[in-house]
Amino acid sequence: MKKAGDIIEFIKQRDYIMVNPELGEGSFGKTVLLKDPFIDELFVAKKYEPESEEDRERFYKNFLDEIKIMYRLNHRNVVRIFNYYPFEKIFTGYILMEYIDGNNIGDFISNYDSWDDTSLDDVFSQLIDGFCYIESHGIIHRDIREMNILVDKTGVVKIIDFGIGKLVKKGETGADSLANEINRANSDTLPQEYYEGVYTSKTDMFYLSELLNRLIKSIEWIDESDFSYFDILEKMMKKNPSDRYSSFIEIRETIDKYDFVNLEITQADKEIYQGFSNFLHCTLASFTDKRKFNTDISHFISTLEKALQDNCFEDEIQNNSDILRSVIIGAYRYNTSHSVSCEAIKNFLNWYKKLNQRWRKLVLNNIIIKLSMIDVVESEPELPF
């Protein structure tokens, strides 16, 4: 009987079939395409094997860090890791990852056609979503280039290769030990950080915008009708980091505000949205802890549906918290003097469910932005007597 703390060994060997031994190759190793015959699935195996023997031991910690970083991440726009095999004594190892059937972003944009199902706006929006997620986990990528951003055949963007990625502790701003390797001296334009020997999430922001700006503008016929966010790219690419956005989250909010303003909806649609969002804004008195919001569309819809079900024999929602918790997951105070009719909630919900997934997310994000303006007022401490 095994006890807590005992080592558990799985001795059964799993065999794979080599499908493509030359999927890719770089300065830190190579990638091959394998097939697991048991589940009939394809996987990418990345081998750590630097060209220089001198680098093999020097960068081995980065290889191990890549494993740790990738296991932290589970997002639609970030490549997934499934297994890993380190061989510490000889400074090599393998990572088994998701296979992405598509093109790198350079090839995608160079072959882009305005009639394609996946727009440049959508690619950009997905990239910002992915980097918001990476940033929220305290990770910087540090190797943003064409080959490390893929677009699969269904139009889903995937950020790959965290080989020199870094997990940053909160408040860490010191010099970067790999500054010379990760800042590209041959780029057309360089950020201020290049000269200071530092690399932060804002540096990821700079190199991402520099890459996209260069690729998009290399296609002569592309204009603002094909890509809507040149002004956002321009701010992301400011040489001084203090002139850029404060975070990828701020970029996400800027995109959402821009898209919402340009969303073609009728006056009746606006009244439905504003009636719902204004009720939330007037009812929410204050947050009593950090502002925490629900971003899950399914949870948002199901919470409103349950509120209507629980009040199906009423003209008005009896407990305002039933509606507020569709958006807010943190602690808050609310006003009981405001009321909302069940019919108004039903009209909003029916309208919301008719939107496509992108617009549903956009509407929910704008509600969150509106509520994030409400103050945080911490509760008074409870006295012992």
C-alpha positions as CSV (number, residue, x, y, z in Angstrom):
1,M,0.0,0.0,0.0
2,K,1.6,3.3,-1.1
3,K,1.7,6.1,1.4
4,A,1.6,9.9,0.8
5,G,5.1,11.0,-0.3
6,D,6.0,7.6,-1.9
7,I,7.4,7.6,-5.5
8,I,4.9,6.2,-8.0
9,E,6.5,4.7,-11.1
10,F,4.7,3.9,-14.3
11,I,7.0,1.4,-16.1
12,K,4.9,0.8,-19.2
13,Q,6.5,2.2,-22.3
14,R,4.5,4.2,-24.7
15,D,5.6,4.0,-28.4
16,Y,5.0,6.5,-31.1
17,I,5.3,6.3,-34.9
18,M,7.5,8.8,-36.7
19,V,5.4,10.7,-39.2
20,N,7.8,13.6,-40.2
21,P,11.4,13.6,-38.9
22,E,12.0,17.1,-40.2
23,L,9.1,19.2,-39.1
24,G,11.4,22.0,-37.9
25,E,14.8,22.9,-36.7
26,G,16.4,25.7,-34.8
27,S,19.4,26.7,-32.8
28,F,18.1,24.9,-29.7
29,G,17.0,21.7,-31.2
30,K,14.6,20.1,-33.6
31,T,10.9,19.1,-33.8
32,V,9.4,16.0,-35.3
33,L,5.8,14.9,-35.9
34,L,4.8,11.7,-34.1
35,K,1.6,9.6,-34.0
36,D,0.2,7.8,-31.0
37,P,-1.3,4.7,-32.6
38,F,-3.3,3.9,-29.4
39,I,-5.5,7.1,-29.6
40,D,-4.7,7.8,-33.3
41,E,-3.6,11.4,-32.6
42,L,-0.6,13.5,-33.9
43,F,1.8,15.2,-31.6
44,V,4.8,17.4,-32.0
45,A,7.9,16.3,-30.1
46,K,10.5,19.0,-29.5
47,K,14.0,17.8,-28.7
48,Y,16.4,20.1,-26.7
49,E,19.7,19.8,-28.5
50,P,21.6,23.1,-29.0
51,E,23.9,23.3,-32.0
52,S,26.8,24.4,-29.7
53,E,28.0,22.0,-27.1
54,E,28.8,25.1,-25.0
55,D,25.2,26.1,-25.0
56,R,23.8,22.7,-24.1
57,E,24.4,23.0,-20.3
58,R,24.1,26.8,-20.3
59,F,20.5,26.9,-21.5
60,Y,19.3,23.6,-20.1
61,K,17.6,25.4,-17.2
62,N,15.6,27.4,-19.8
63,F,14.4,24.1,-21.3
64,L,13.2,22.9,-17.9
65,D,11.6,26.3,-17.3
66,E,9.7,26.0,-20.6
67,I,8.1,22.8,-19.3
68,K,7.0,24.5,-16.1
69,I,5.7,27.5,-18.0
70,M,3.7,25.5,-20.5
71,Y,2.1,23.4,-17.7
72,R,0.8,26.7,-16.2
73,L,-1.0,27.6,-19.5
74,N,-4.3,26.3,-20.8
75,H,-5.7,28.8,-23.3
76,R,-7.2,28.5,-26.8
77,N,-4.5,30.7,-28.3
78,V,-1.5,29.0,-26.6
79,V,0.0,25.7,-27.6
80,R,-0.7,22.8,-25.2
81,I,1.9,20.5,-23.6
82,F,1.0,16.9,-23.0
83,N,4.1,15.2,-21.7
84,Y,7.8,15.8,-21.1
85,Y,10.9,13.6,-20.9
86,P,14.0,15.3,-19.3
87,F,17.4,13.6,-19.3
88,E,19.3,15.8,-16.8
89,K,22.6,13.9,-16.8
90,I,23.2,14.5,-20.5
91,F,21.5,17.9,-20.7
92,T,18.8,17.0,-23.2
93,G,15.1,16.2,-23.2
94,Y,11.8,16.1,-25.1
95,I,8.5,17.9,-24.9
96,L,5.4,16.4,-26.4
97,M,3.0,19.1,-27.6
98,E,-0.2,19.8,-29.5
99,Y,0.2,19.5,-33.3
100,I,-1.0,22.7,-35.1
101,D,-1.9,22.1,-38.7
102,G,-1.5,25.5,-40.3
103,N,1.0,28.3,-41.3
104,N,3.2,30.7,-39.4
105,I,1.8,34.2,-39.2
106,G,4.2,35.5,-41.8
107,D,3.0,33.1,-44.4
108,F,-0.6,33.6,-43.4
109,I,-0.4,37.4,-43.8
110,S,1.6,37.3,-47.0
111,N,-1.1,35.0,-48.6
112,Y,-4.0,36.9,-47.0
113,D,-7.1,37.7,-49.0
114,S,-9.8,40.0,-47.8
115,W,-12.3,37.2,-48.7
116,D,-10.7,34.8,-46.2
117,D,-12.9,33.5,-43.4
118,T,-10.4,34.7,-40.8
119,S,-9.8,38.5,-40.9
120,L,-6.7,40.3,-39.8
121,D,-8.7,42.0,-37.1
122,D,-9.6,38.5,-35.7
123,V,-6.0,37.4,-35.8
124,F,-5.0,40.5,-33.9
125,S,-7.8,40.1,-31.4
126,Q,-6.8,36.5,-30.7
127,L,-3.2,37.4,-30.2
128,I,-4.1,40.0,-27.6
129,D,-6.3,37.5,-25.9
130,G,-3.4,35.0,-25.8
131,F,-0.9,37.6,-24.5
132,C,-3.5,38.9,-21.9
133,Y,-3.6,35.3,-20.6
134,I,0.2,34.9,-20.6
135,E,0.7,38.2,-18.9
136,S,-1.9,37.4,-16.2
137,H,0.2,34.3,-15.3
138,G,3.3,36.4,-14.8
139,I,5.0,35.1,-17.9
140,I,6.9,36.9,-20.6
141,H,7.5,35.1,-23.9
142,R,10.8,36.8,-25.0
143,D,11.0,35.2,-28.4
144,I,8.3,36.8,-30.6
145,R,8.9,36.1,-34.2
146,E,7.1,34.8,-37.3
147,M,7.8,31.1,-36.6
148,N,6.5,31.3,-33.1
149,I,3.0,32.4,-34.0
150,L,0.9,30.0,-36.0
151,V,-2.6,30.2,-37.5
152,D,-4.3,26.8,-38.0
153,K,-6.6,25.9,-40.9
154,T,-9.7,26.9,-38.9
155,G,-8.3,30.4,-38.2
156,V,-7.3,29.8,-34.6
157,V,-4.1,31.6,-33.6
158,K,-1.5,29.7,-31.5
159,I,1.4,31.2,-29.6
160,I,4.2,28.6,-29.4
161,D,7.8,28.1,-28.3
162,F,8.4,29.3,-24.7
163,G,12.0,28.1,-24.9
164,I,13.4,31.3,-23.5
165,G,10.2,32.4,-21.8
166,K,10.4,33.6,-18.2
167,L,8.2,33.5,-15.1
168,V,8.4,37.0,-13.6
169,K,7.9,37.6,-9.9
170,K,5.5,40.5,-9.0
171,G,7.4,43.8,-9.0
172,E,10.5,42.3,-10.7
173,T,12.0,45.0,-13.0
174,G,15.8,44.3,-12.9
175,A,18.2,43.6,-15.8
176,D,17.5,40.5,-17.9
177,S,20.3,38.0,-18.0
178,L,19.4,37.1,-21.6
179,A,19.1,40.7,-22.8
180,N,21.7,40.3,-25.6
181,E,20.1,37.1,-26.9
182,I,16.5,38.2,-26.9
183,N,16.7,41.8,-28.0
184,R,17.2,41.8,-31.8
185,A,19.9,44.3,-32.7
186,N,19.1,43.8,-36.4
187,S,15.5,44.9,-36.1
188,D,14.3,47.9,-38.1
189,T,13.3,49.6,-34.9
190,L,14.3,48.9,-31.3
191,P,12.7,49.6,-27.9
192,Q,14.3,51.7,-25.2
193,E,14.7,48.5,-23.2
194,Y,17.3,47.2,-25.7
195,Y,19.7,49.8,-24.6
196,E,18.9,49.3,-20.9
197,G,19.3,45.5,-20.9
198,V,15.8,44.8,-19.6
199,Y,12.9,42.8,-21.0
200,T,9.3,43.0,-19.6
201,S,5.8,42.2,-20.7
202,K,5.8,45.7,-22.4
203,T,8.8,44.5,-24.4
204,D,6.7,41.5,-25.6
205,M,4.1,44.2,-26.5
206,F,6.7,46.1,-28.6
207,Y,8.0,43.2,-30.5
208,L,4.5,41.8,-31.2
209,S,3.4,45.1,-32.7
210,E,6.6,45.6,-34.6
211,L,6.2,42.1,-36.2
212,L,2.5,42.7,-37.1
213,N,3.1,46.2,-38.4
214,R,5.9,45.1,-40.6
215,L,4.0,42.0,-42.0
216,I,0.7,43.9,-42.6
217,K,2.4,46.9,-44.2
218,S,4.4,44.7,-46.5
219,I,1.1,44.0,-48.4
220,E,0.6,47.2,-50.5
221,W,-3.2,46.9,-51.0
222,I,-4.1,46.5,-47.3
223,D,-5.7,49.6,-45.7
224,E,-7.9,50.4,-42.8
225,S,-10.8,48.6,-44.4
226,D,-8.8,45.4,-44.0
227,F,-7.2,46.1,-40.6
228,S,-8.9,48.4,-38.0
229,Y,-6.2,48.8,-35.4
230,F,-3.2,50.6,-36.9
231,D,-3.5,53.3,-34.2
232,I,-3.3,50.6,-31.5
233,L,-0.3,49.1,-33.1
234,E,1.4,52.5,-33.2
235,K,1.0,53.0,-29.5
236,M,2.1,49.5,-28.7
237,M,5.3,50.2,-30.7
238,K,6.4,53.4,-29.0
239,K,10.1,53.3,-28.2
240,N,9.6,54.5,-24.6
241,P,7.7,51.8,-22.6
242,S,5.9,54.5,-20.6
243,D,4.3,55.7,-23.8
244,R,2.8,52.3,-24.6
245,Y,-0.3,50.7,-23.0
246,S,0.2,49.7,-19.4
247,S,-0.7,46.1,-20.1
248,F,-2.2,43.7,-22.7
249,I,-5.4,44.0,-20.7
250,E,-5.6,47.7,-21.4
251,I,-5.2,46.8,-25.1
252,R,-8.0,44.4,-24.8
253,E,-10.2,47.0,-23.3
254,T,-9.3,49.5,-26.0
255,I,-10.2,47.0,-28.7
256,D,-13.5,46.3,-27.0
257,K,-14.4,50.0,-26.7
258,Y,-13.5,50.6,-30.3
259,D,-15.5,47.7,-31.6
260,F,-18.5,48.5,-29.4
261,V,-18.6,52.1,-30.7
262,N,-18.5,50.7,-34.3
263,L,-21.0,47.9,-33.7
264,E,-23.9,48.4,-36.1
265,I,-26.9,48.0,-33.9
266,T,-30.3,49.7,-33.9
267,Q,-31.5,52.3,-31.4
268,A,-33.8,49.6,-30.0
269,D,-30.8,47.3,-29.5
270,K,-28.9,50.1,-27.7
271,E,-31.8,50.8,-25.4
272,I,-31.9,47.1,-24.4
273,Y,-28.2,47.0,-23.6
274,Q,-28.2,50.4,-21.8
275,G,-31.3,49.5,-19.8
276,F,-29.5,46.3,-18.5
277,S,-26.1,47.8,-18.0
278,N,-27.5,51.0,-16.3
279,F,-29.5,48.9,-13.9
280,L,-26.3,47.0,-12.9
281,H,-24.3,50.3,-12.6
282,C,-27.0,52.0,-10.4
283,T,-27.6,49.0,-8.3
284,L,-24.0,48.2,-7.5
285,A,-23.1,50.5,-4.5
286,S,-19.4,49.5,-4.0
287,F,-17.0,46.6,-4.1
288,T,-15.8,45.5,-0.6
289,D,-12.7,43.7,-1.9
290,K,-10.9,43.5,-5.2
291,R,-13.0,44.0,-8.3
292,K,-13.6,40.5,-9.6
293,F,-15.7,39.7,-12.7
294,N,-17.1,36.7,-14.5
295,T,-15.9,36.5,-18.1
296,D,-17.6,33.1,-18.8
297,I,-20.4,33.7,-21.3
298,S,-22.1,30.4,-20.5
299,H,-22.1,31.3,-16.7
300,F,-23.5,34.8,-17.6
301,I,-26.4,33.4,-19.6
302,S,-27.2,30.5,-17.2
303,T,-27.2,32.9,-14.1
304,L,-29.7,35.2,-15.8
305,E,-31.8,32.3,-16.9
306,K,-32.0,31.0,-13.3
307,A,-32.9,34.5,-12.1
308,L,-35.9,34.5,-14.5
309,Q,-36.9,31.0,-13.5
310,D,-36.7,31.9,-9.8
311,N,-38.9,34.9,-10.4
312,C,-41.3,33.5,-13.0
313,F,-44.4,34.4,-11.1
314,E,-43.2,38.0,-10.3
315,D,-43.3,41.2,-12.3
316,E,-39.9,42.3,-10.9
317,I,-36.7,40.6,-9.9
318,Q,-37.0,40.2,-6.1
319,N,-33.3,40.0,-5.2
320,N,-31.0,42.3,-7.2
321,S,-28.1,40.1,-6.3
322,D,-29.5,37.4,-8.6
323,I,-28.7,39.7,-11.5
324,L,-25.5,41.2,-10.2
325,R,-23.8,37.9,-9.7
326,S,-24.1,37.1,-13.4
327,V,-21.2,39.6,-13.8
328,I,-19.6,40.0,-10.4
329,I,-17.9,37.2,-8.5
330,G,-16.2,39.3,-5.8
331,A,-17.7,40.8,-2.7
332,Y,-19.9,43.9,-3.1
333,R,-22.7,46.0,-1.6
334,Y,-25.8,46.8,-3.6
335,N,-28.8,49.1,-3.4
336,T,-32.2,47.6,-2.8
337,S,-34.1,50.8,-3.8
338,H,-33.6,50.1,-7.6
339,S,-35.7,47.5,-9.3
340,V,-35.8,45.8,-12.7
341,S,-38.7,44.1,-14.4
342,C,-38.5,40.4,-15.3
343,E,-39.5,41.5,-18.8
344,A,-36.5,43.8,-19.2
345,I,-34.1,41.0,-18.2
346,K,-35.9,38.6,-20.5
347,N,-35.6,41.1,-23.4
348,F,-31.9,41.6,-22.8
349,L,-31.2,37.9,-22.5
350,N,-33.1,37.1,-25.8
351,W,-31.2,39.9,-27.5
352,Y,-27.9,38.7,-26.1
353,K,-28.4,35.1,-27.1
354,K,-29.0,36.1,-30.8
355,L,-25.5,37.7,-31.0
356,N,-22.6,35.7,-32.3
357,Q,-19.9,34.6,-29.9
358,R,-17.5,37.5,-30.6
359,W,-20.2,40.1,-30.0
360,R,-21.4,38.3,-26.8
361,K,-17.9,38.6,-25.5
362,L,-17.7,42.2,-26.5
363,V,-21.0,43.1,-24.8
364,L,-19.9,41.3,-21.6
365,N,-16.5,43.0,-21.6
366,N,-18.1,46.4,-22.0
367,I,-20.5,45.7,-19.0
368,I,-17.4,44.8,-17.0
369,I,-15.6,48.0,-18.0
370,K,-18.6,50.0,-17.0
371,L,-18.8,48.3,-13.6
372,S,-15.1,48.6,-13.0
373,M,-15.6,52.3,-12.5
374,I,-17.4,51.6,-9.2
375,D,-15.3,52.3,-6.1
376,V,-13.8,49.7,-3.8
377,V,-14.9,50.5,-0.2
378,E,-13.5,47.9,2.2
379,S,-15.7,46.8,5.1
380,E,-15.0,48.1,8.5
381,P,-13.2,45.5,10.7
382,E,-15.4,43.6,13.1
383,L,-14.5,44.6,16.7
384,P,-14.2,41.8,19.3
385,F,-16.6,43.6,21.7
